[in-house]
Amino acid sequence: MKSLPPLVFAAVGLDHRHSYDQVQSLLDVGGTCVGWWTEGTPKTLDGFVRRFPQIPRVDDRRRLLEDPRVELVTCAAIPCDRANHAIEAMRAGKDFMSDKPGVTTFEQLDAVRRAQQETKRIWTVNFTERFEVRAVTRALDLVRDGAIGDVVQTVGLGPHRENRALRDPWFYDKSKYGGILVDIASHQIDQFLVFAGVTDADITLARAQNVAHPDDPAYEDFGEIALASGKASAYIRVDWFTPDGLPTWGDGRLFIYGTKGTIELRKYVDPDGRPGKDHLFLIDGKETRHIDCSDAGLPYYANLHRDIVERTETAMPQAHAYKVCELALAAQARAERRDVAA
């Protein structure tokens, strides 16, 4: 495979900590960040500057958009602002990588789709719970090799720690973050489509609640979705109730049930005591075994680099990005609110 020219990129919007991983991962595949811009002083700013003191801040993001060297703009701005940043960047001739959720309304999705189709730029959403988890890479390889037969169901659990002291006010405003199903559950929707090998799904259940935050009425702390597509189905549960006793930000789990076996992923921690993360448990017709996935690859960023150069869709098909956002928005719109916080 031929080598690629270096990737030149910029960062616009640092309101979420995912900006740290986005920038570092692009640097790791040989990219050069020529500058960053963000509005004001979000709580994430000190951590970003501490990690990347060599990258200059610019006072006007137009300087980055008008820089002919910049090929890609990466963004982890307040979720409701990401679509406008994407449209602005694509119309300036740049490809765009958004933290999830890429959009928070159907109107934004339509506008992003229109701009992408008119400009022919890449618009990709970084679903970190797939693209930055080695256990998911290994699980996809196993499923595609037929290790558990045909996928019948996925169960995706996405508990998160609230960490209130680290959050800016937008985090508790649904008009800013889009709702818990749009925000967190987009990860699990993405994984269902990929593992089941389907391009669409029906929503058979959608619920979002404010269970324990009576002083934050615009906040949702629990949500669930059920999906169906052909012979495959999915159940998704997300929340902000990870207890402080867990030594990481959330106990993300993915169960993949097949006609000949099952896979369970403990993505970030093994409560039974095995060190590290990326734990995979495979049960098939012969045995039950634990697989350490620490040596599996994370191909998303390298594939995106190649896509930018060759104008391909190997990191994530453009249609898939739209469909995940569409399903998350549809589930959020359908969700039945049953607030019981008191």
Summary of the structure (lengths in Angstrom):
residues: 342
radius of gyration: 19.6
end to end distance: 59.6
largest distance: 60.6
contacts: 1169
relative contact order: 0.15
helix: 35%
strand: 24%
